Amino acid sequence: MSFSVHTVYQQIFKIWRMRRFELFLCLIKPAVDDVLIDVGGYPWYWTSYPQYVKRIDTLNIHQVKWNNISEPHHHIRTLIGDGCSLEMSNQSYDIGFSNSVIEHVGSWERQKQFASEIRRVAKAL
């Protein structure tokens, strides 16, 4: 039997992703009335888990095709925007979430902007 590197990576990534999500639940302790923004994330990431919060907004620099009717137990919206310049008001979200995005926003200055913006719009990270 032969295994490809991709197959092995997929299995390791599933375990790593699950452990990281468990850590998120343990540290943040999301509540059913919380509203979460996932900057740079995608709706299908969240459909892998039960919905622990009232609503999830995913924000990307490009349009994401999402049919929320196909996932009636998940209240997810897709937004278009720049994580380095969020249009939301201060602390308009209970939880800010970003999964391995900051290293993709560009220069050190843009990374600092990204971190500052998500801290500004969310009460917890």
PyMOL commands that place a pseudoatom at each C-alpha (Angstrom):
pseudoatom trace, name=CA, resn=MET, resi=1, chain=A, elem=C, hetatm=0, pos=[0.000, 0.000, 0.000]
pseudoatom trace, name=CA, resn=SER, resi=2, chain=A, elem=C, hetatm=0, pos=[1.400, 3.417, -0.883]
pseudoatom trace, name=CA, resn=PHE, resi=3, chain=A, elem=C, hetatm=0, pos=[0.665, 6.701, 0.825]
pseudoatom trace, name=CA, resn=SER, resi=4, chain=A, elem=C, hetatm=0, pos=[1.115, 10.061, -0.780]
pseudoatom trace, name=CA, resn=VAL, resi=5, chain=A, elem=C, hetatm=0, pos=[2.544, 12.982, 1.154]
pseudoatom trace, name=CA, resn=HIS, resi=6, chain=A, elem=C, hetatm=0, pos=[-0.760, 14.763, 0.562]
pseudoatom trace, name=CA, resn=THR, resi=7, chain=A, elem=C, hetatm=0, pos=[-2.746, 11.948, 2.213]
pseudoatom trace, name=CA, resn=VAL, resi=8, chain=A, elem=C, hetatm=0, pos=[-0.486, 11.935, 5.265]
pseudoatom trace, name=CA, resn=TYR, resi=9, chain=A, elem=C, hetatm=0, pos=[-0.638, 15.740, 5.477]
pseudoatom trace, name=CA, resn=GLN, resi=10, chain=A, elem=C, hetatm=0, pos=[-4.457, 15.680, 5.340]
pseudoatom trace, name=CA, resn=GLN, resi=11, chain=A, elem=C, hetatm=0, pos=[-4.640, 13.290, 8.295]
pseudoatom trace, name=CA, resn=ILE, resi=12, chain=A, elem=C, hetatm=0, pos=[-2.185, 15.301, 10.391]
pseudoatom trace, name=CA, resn=PHE, resi=13, chain=A, elem=C, hetatm=0, pos=[-3.958, 18.542, 9.490]
pseudoatom trace, name=CA, resn=LYS, resi=14, chain=A, elem=C, hetatm=0, pos=[-7.341, 17.153, 10.628]
pseudoatom trace, name=CA, resn=ILE, resi=15, chain=A, elem=C, hetatm=0, pos=[-5.912, 16.290, 14.050]
pseudoatom trace, name=CA, resn=TRP, resi=16, chain=A, elem=C, hetatm=0, pos=[-4.090, 19.620, 14.330]
pseudoatom trace, name=CA, resn=ARG, resi=17, chain=A, elem=C, hetatm=0, pos=[-7.197, 21.590, 13.287]
pseudoatom trace, name=CA, resn=MET, resi=18, chain=A, elem=C, hetatm=0, pos=[-9.382, 19.720, 15.803]
pseudoatom trace, name=CA, resn=ARG, resi=19, chain=A, elem=C, hetatm=0, pos=[-6.936, 20.361, 18.652]
pseudoatom trace, name=CA, resn=ARG, resi=20, chain=A, elem=C, hetatm=0, pos=[-6.633, 24.026, 17.748]
pseudoatom trace, name=CA, resn=PHE, resi=21, chain=A, elem=C, hetatm=0, pos=[-10.426, 24.370, 17.671]
pseudoatom trace, name=CA, resn=GLU, resi=22, chain=A, elem=C, hetatm=0, pos=[-10.688, 22.675, 21.083]
pseudoatom trace, name=CA, resn=LEU, resi=23, chain=A, elem=C, hetatm=0, pos=[-8.143, 25.167, 22.410]
pseudoatom trace, name=CA, resn=PHE, resi=24, chain=A, elem=C, hetatm=0, pos=[-10.230, 28.016, 20.976]
pseudoatom trace, name=CA, resn=LEU, resi=25, chain=A, elem=C, hetatm=0, pos=[-13.331, 26.703, 22.790]
pseudoatom trace, name=CA, resn=CYS, resi=26, chain=A, elem=C, hetatm=0, pos=[-11.408, 26.281, 26.033]
pseudoatom trace, name=CA, resn=LEU, resi=27, chain=A, elem=C, hetatm=0, pos=[-9.792, 29.729, 26.007]
pseudoatom trace, name=CA, resn=ILE, resi=28, chain=A, elem=C, hetatm=0, pos=[-12.588, 31.878, 24.557]
pseudoatom trace, name=CA, resn=LYS, resi=29, chain=A, elem=C, hetatm=0, pos=[-15.606, 29.974, 25.879]
pseudoatom trace, name=CA, resn=PRO, resi=30, chain=A, elem=C, hetatm=0, pos=[-18.035, 31.228, 23.207]
pseudoatom trace, name=CA, resn=ALA, resi=31, chain=A, elem=C, hetatm=0, pos=[-21.618, 31.824, 24.381]
pseudoatom trace, name=CA, resn=VAL, resi=32, chain=A, elem=C, hetatm=0, pos=[-24.843, 31.249, 22.467]
pseudoatom trace, name=CA, resn=ASP, resi=33, chain=A, elem=C, hetatm=0, pos=[-25.505, 35.014, 22.271]
pseudoatom trace, name=CA, resn=ASP, resi=34, chain=A, elem=C, hetatm=0, pos=[-22.044, 35.887, 20.927]
pseudoatom trace, name=CA, resn=VAL, resi=35, chain=A, elem=C, hetatm=0, pos=[-21.453, 37.197, 17.424]
pseudoatom trace, name=CA, resn=LEU, resi=36, chain=A, elem=C, hetatm=0, pos=[-18.141, 36.170, 15.863]
pseudoatom trace, name=CA, resn=ILE, resi=37, chain=A, elem=C, hetatm=0, pos=[-16.162, 37.625, 12.978]
pseudoatom trace, name=CA, resn=ASP, resi=38, chain=A, elem=C, hetatm=0, pos=[-13.763, 35.341, 11.140]
pseudoatom trace, name=CA, resn=VAL, resi=39, chain=A, elem=C, hetatm=0, pos=[-11.385, 37.563, 9.192]
pseudoatom trace, name=CA, resn=GLY, resi=40, chain=A, elem=C, hetatm=0, pos=[-10.031, 35.646, 6.227]
pseudoatom trace, name=CA, resn=GLY, resi=41, chain=A, elem=C, hetatm=0, pos=[-12.105, 32.553, 6.969]
pseudoatom trace, name=CA, resn=TYR, resi=42, chain=A, elem=C, hetatm=0, pos=[-14.687, 30.604, 5.052]
pseudoatom trace, name=CA, resn=PRO, resi=43, chain=A, elem=C, hetatm=0, pos=[-18.162, 29.360, 6.012]
pseudoatom trace, name=CA, resn=TRP, resi=44, chain=A, elem=C, hetatm=0, pos=[-17.386, 25.695, 5.385]
pseudoatom trace, name=CA, resn=TYR, resi=45, chain=A, elem=C, hetatm=0, pos=[-14.735, 25.768, 8.125]
pseudoatom trace, name=CA, resn=TRP, resi=46, chain=A, elem=C, hetatm=0, pos=[-17.495, 26.493, 10.644]
pseudoatom trace, name=CA, resn=THR, resi=47, chain=A, elem=C, hetatm=0, pos=[-19.912, 23.890, 9.321]
pseudoatom trace, name=CA, resn=SER, resi=48, chain=A, elem=C, hetatm=0, pos=[-17.453, 21.209, 10.445]
pseudoatom trace, name=CA, resn=TYR, resi=49, chain=A, elem=C, hetatm=0, pos=[-18.471, 22.011, 14.033]
pseudoatom trace, name=CA, resn=PRO, resi=50, chain=A, elem=C, hetatm=0, pos=[-21.690, 22.674, 15.908]
pseudoatom trace, name=CA, resn=GLN, resi=51, chain=A, elem=C, hetatm=0, pos=[-22.531, 26.372, 15.986]
pseudoatom trace, name=CA, resn=TYR, resi=52, chain=A, elem=C, hetatm=0, pos=[-21.564, 27.644, 19.425]
pseudoatom trace, name=CA, resn=VAL, resi=53, chain=A, elem=C, hetatm=0, pos=[-22.466, 31.296, 18.789]
pseudoatom trace, name=CA, resn=LYS, resi=54, chain=A, elem=C, hetatm=0, pos=[-25.474, 33.273, 17.582]
pseudoatom trace, name=CA, resn=ARG, resi=55, chain=A, elem=C, hetatm=0, pos=[-23.936, 34.310, 14.246]
pseudoatom trace, name=CA, resn=ILE, resi=56, chain=A, elem=C, hetatm=0, pos=[-20.669, 34.049, 12.353]
pseudoatom trace, name=CA, resn=ASP, resi=57, chain=A, elem=C, hetatm=0, pos=[-19.558, 36.638, 9.820]
pseudoatom trace, name=CA, resn=THR, resi=58, chain=A, elem=C, hetatm=0, pos=[-16.735, 35.581, 7.518]
pseudoatom trace, name=CA, resn=LEU, resi=59, chain=A, elem=C, hetatm=0, pos=[-14.844, 38.405, 5.830]
pseudoatom trace, name=CA, resn=ASN, resi=60, chain=A, elem=C, hetatm=0, pos=[-12.589, 38.120, 2.789]
pseudoatom trace, name=CA, resn=ILE, resi=61, chain=A, elem=C, hetatm=0, pos=[-11.138, 40.458, 0.182]
pseudoatom trace, name=CA, resn=HIS, resi=62, chain=A, elem=C, hetatm=0, pos=[-13.072, 38.552, -2.494]
pseudoatom trace, name=CA, resn=GLN, resi=63, chain=A, elem=C, hetatm=0, pos=[-16.640, 37.338, -2.786]
pseudoatom trace, name=CA, resn=VAL, resi=64, chain=A, elem=C, hetatm=0, pos=[-17.271, 33.896, -1.337]
pseudoatom trace, name=CA, resn=LYS, resi=65, chain=A, elem=C, hetatm=0, pos=[-20.139, 31.874, -2.752]
pseudoatom trace, name=CA, resn=TRP, resi=66, chain=A, elem=C, hetatm=0, pos=[-22.158, 30.592, 0.156]
pseudoatom trace, name=CA, resn=ASN, resi=67, chain=A, elem=C, hetatm=0, pos=[-25.640, 29.118, 0.242]
pseudoatom trace, name=CA, resn=ASN, resi=68, chain=A, elem=C, hetatm=0, pos=[-26.776, 29.480, 3.841]
pseudoatom trace, name=CA, resn=ILE, resi=69, chain=A, elem=C, hetatm=0, pos=[-29.944, 27.505, 3.042]
pseudoatom trace, name=CA, resn=SER, resi=70, chain=A, elem=C, hetatm=0, pos=[-27.819, 24.365, 2.656]
pseudoatom trace, name=CA, resn=GLU, resi=71, chain=A, elem=C, hetatm=0, pos=[-26.715, 24.682, 6.305]
pseudoatom trace, name=CA, resn=PRO, resi=72, chain=A, elem=C, hetatm=0, pos=[-29.871, 25.666, 8.250]
pseudoatom trace, name=CA, resn=HIS, resi=73, chain=A, elem=C, hetatm=0, pos=[-28.231, 25.058, 11.662]
pseudoatom trace, name=CA, resn=HIS, resi=74, chain=A, elem=C, hetatm=0, pos=[-25.460, 27.539, 10.955]
pseudoatom trace, name=CA, resn=HIS, resi=75, chain=A, elem=C, hetatm=0, pos=[-26.089, 31.274, 10.883]
pseudoatom trace, name=CA, resn=ILE, resi=76, chain=A, elem=C, hetatm=0, pos=[-23.215, 32.459, 8.713]
pseudoatom trace, name=CA, resn=ARG, resi=77, chain=A, elem=C, hetatm=0, pos=[-22.883, 35.585, 6.596]
pseudoatom trace, name=CA, resn=THR, resi=78, chain=A, elem=C, hetatm=0, pos=[-20.155, 36.333, 4.076]
pseudoatom trace, name=CA, resn=LEU, resi=79, chain=A, elem=C, hetatm=0, pos=[-18.745, 39.858, 3.885]
pseudoatom trace, name=CA, resn=ILE, resi=80, chain=A, elem=C, hetatm=0, pos=[-16.234, 41.508, 1.587]
pseudoatom trace, name=CA, resn=GLY, resi=81, chain=A, elem=C, hetatm=0, pos=[-13.558, 43.734, 3.093]
pseudoatom trace, name=CA, resn=ASP, resi=82, chain=A, elem=C, hetatm=0, pos=[-9.943, 44.291, 3.973]
pseudoatom trace, name=CA, resn=GLY, resi=83, chain=A, elem=C, hetatm=0, pos=[-8.826, 42.863, 7.314]
pseudoatom trace, name=CA, resn=CYS, resi=84, chain=A, elem=C, hetatm=0, pos=[-6.328, 45.719, 7.595]
pseudoatom trace, name=CA, resn=SER, resi=85, chain=A, elem=C, hetatm=0, pos=[-9.092, 48.323, 7.362]
pseudoatom trace, name=CA, resn=LEU, resi=86, chain=A, elem=C, hetatm=0, pos=[-12.325, 46.937, 8.809]
pseudoatom trace, name=CA, resn=GLU, resi=87, chain=A, elem=C, hetatm=0, pos=[-15.470, 49.005, 8.337]
pseudoatom trace, name=CA, resn=MET, resi=88, chain=A, elem=C, hetatm=0, pos=[-17.077, 47.778, 11.572]
pseudoatom trace, name=CA, resn=SER, resi=89, chain=A, elem=C, hetatm=0, pos=[-17.399, 49.959, 14.646]
pseudoatom trace, name=CA, resn=ASN, resi=90, chain=A, elem=C, hetatm=0, pos=[-15.299, 49.419, 17.770]
pseudoatom trace, name=CA, resn=GLN, resi=91, chain=A, elem=C, hetatm=0, pos=[-16.100, 46.220, 19.674]
pseudoatom trace, name=CA, resn=SER, resi=92, chain=A, elem=C, hetatm=0, pos=[-19.018, 45.408, 17.379]
pseudoatom trace, name=CA, resn=TYR, resi=93, chain=A, elem=C, hetatm=0, pos=[-18.227, 41.686, 17.704]
pseudoatom trace, name=CA, resn=ASP, resi=94, chain=A, elem=C, hetatm=0, pos=[-17.955, 39.555, 20.810]
pseudoatom trace, name=CA, resn=ILE, resi=95, chain=A, elem=C, hetatm=0, pos=[-15.262, 37.328, 19.288]
pseudoatom trace, name=CA, resn=GLY, resi=96, chain=A, elem=C, hetatm=0, pos=[-12.632, 37.954, 16.628]
pseudoatom trace, name=CA, resn=PHE, resi=97, chain=A, elem=C, hetatm=0, pos=[-11.144, 34.914, 14.933]
pseudoatom trace, name=CA, resn=SER, resi=98, chain=A, elem=C, hetatm=0, pos=[-8.498, 34.488, 12.268]
pseudoatom trace, name=CA, resn=ASN, resi=99, chain=A, elem=C, hetatm=0, pos=[-6.964, 31.183, 11.300]
pseudoatom trace, name=CA, resn=SER, resi=100, chain=A, elem=C, hetatm=0, pos=[-3.485, 31.536, 9.765]
pseudoatom trace, name=CA, resn=VAL, resi=101, chain=A, elem=C, hetatm=0, pos=[-4.187, 34.722, 7.797]
pseudoatom trace, name=CA, resn=ILE, resi=102, chain=A, elem=C, hetatm=0, pos=[-1.904, 37.401, 9.222]
pseudoatom trace, name=CA, resn=GLU, resi=103, chain=A, elem=C, hetatm=0, pos=[1.173, 36.057, 7.443]
pseudoatom trace, name=CA, resn=HIS, resi=104, chain=A, elem=C, hetatm=0, pos=[-0.603, 36.558, 4.103]
pseudoatom trace, name=CA, resn=VAL, resi=105, chain=A, elem=C, hetatm=0, pos=[-1.557, 40.244, 4.404]
pseudoatom trace, name=CA, resn=GLY, resi=106, chain=A, elem=C, hetatm=0, pos=[1.821, 41.580, 3.303]
pseudoatom trace, name=CA, resn=SER, resi=107, chain=A, elem=C, hetatm=0, pos=[4.411, 43.743, 5.019]
pseudoatom trace, name=CA, resn=TRP, resi=108, chain=A, elem=C, hetatm=0, pos=[5.120, 43.973, 8.738]
pseudoatom trace, name=CA, resn=GLU, resi=109, chain=A, elem=C, hetatm=0, pos=[3.174, 47.270, 8.769]
pseudoatom trace, name=CA, resn=ARG, resi=110, chain=A, elem=C, hetatm=0, pos=[0.103, 45.602, 7.222]
pseudoatom trace, name=CA, resn=GLN, resi=111, chain=A, elem=C, hetatm=0, pos=[0.397, 42.720, 9.685]
pseudoatom trace, name=CA, resn=LYS, resi=112, chain=A, elem=C, hetatm=0, pos=[0.360, 45.226, 12.554]
pseudoatom trace, name=CA, resn=GLN, resi=113, chain=A, elem=C, hetatm=0, pos=[-2.657, 46.959, 10.975]
pseudoatom trace, name=CA, resn=PHE, resi=114, chain=A, elem=C, hetatm=0, pos=[-4.446, 43.619, 10.661]
pseudoatom trace, name=CA, resn=ALA, resi=115, chain=A, elem=C, hetatm=0, pos=[-3.826, 42.763, 14.320]
pseudoatom trace, name=CA, resn=SER, resi=116, chain=A, elem=C, hetatm=0, pos=[-4.875, 46.222, 15.441]
pseudoatom trace, name=CA, resn=GLU, resi=117, chain=A, elem=C, hetatm=0, pos=[-8.089, 46.136, 13.428]
pseudoatom trace, name=CA, resn=ILE, resi=118, chain=A, elem=C, hetatm=0, pos=[-9.274, 42.768, 14.688]
pseudoatom trace, name=CA, resn=ARG, resi=119, chain=A, elem=C, hetatm=0, pos=[-8.487, 43.853, 18.267]
pseudoatom trace, name=CA, resn=ARG, resi=120, chain=A, elem=C, hetatm=0, pos=[-10.495, 47.037, 17.672]
pseudoatom trace, name=CA, resn=VAL, resi=121, chain=A, elem=C, hetatm=0, pos=[-13.668, 45.378, 16.389]
pseudoatom trace, name=CA, resn=ALA, resi=122, chain=A, elem=C, hetatm=0, pos=[-13.738, 42.358, 18.738]
pseudoatom trace, name=CA, resn=LYS, resi=123, chain=A, elem=C, hetatm=0, pos=[-14.006, 42.142, 22.514]
pseudoatom trace, name=CA, resn=ALA, resi=124, chain=A, elem=C, hetatm=0, pos=[-12.132, 38.809, 22.634]
pseudoatom trace, name=CA, resn=LEU, resi=125, chain=A, elem=C, hetatm=0, pos=[-9.700, 37.167, 20.238]
for i in range(1, 125): cmd.bond("trace and resi %d" % i, "trace and resi %d" % (i + 1))
show_as sticks, trace
zoom trace
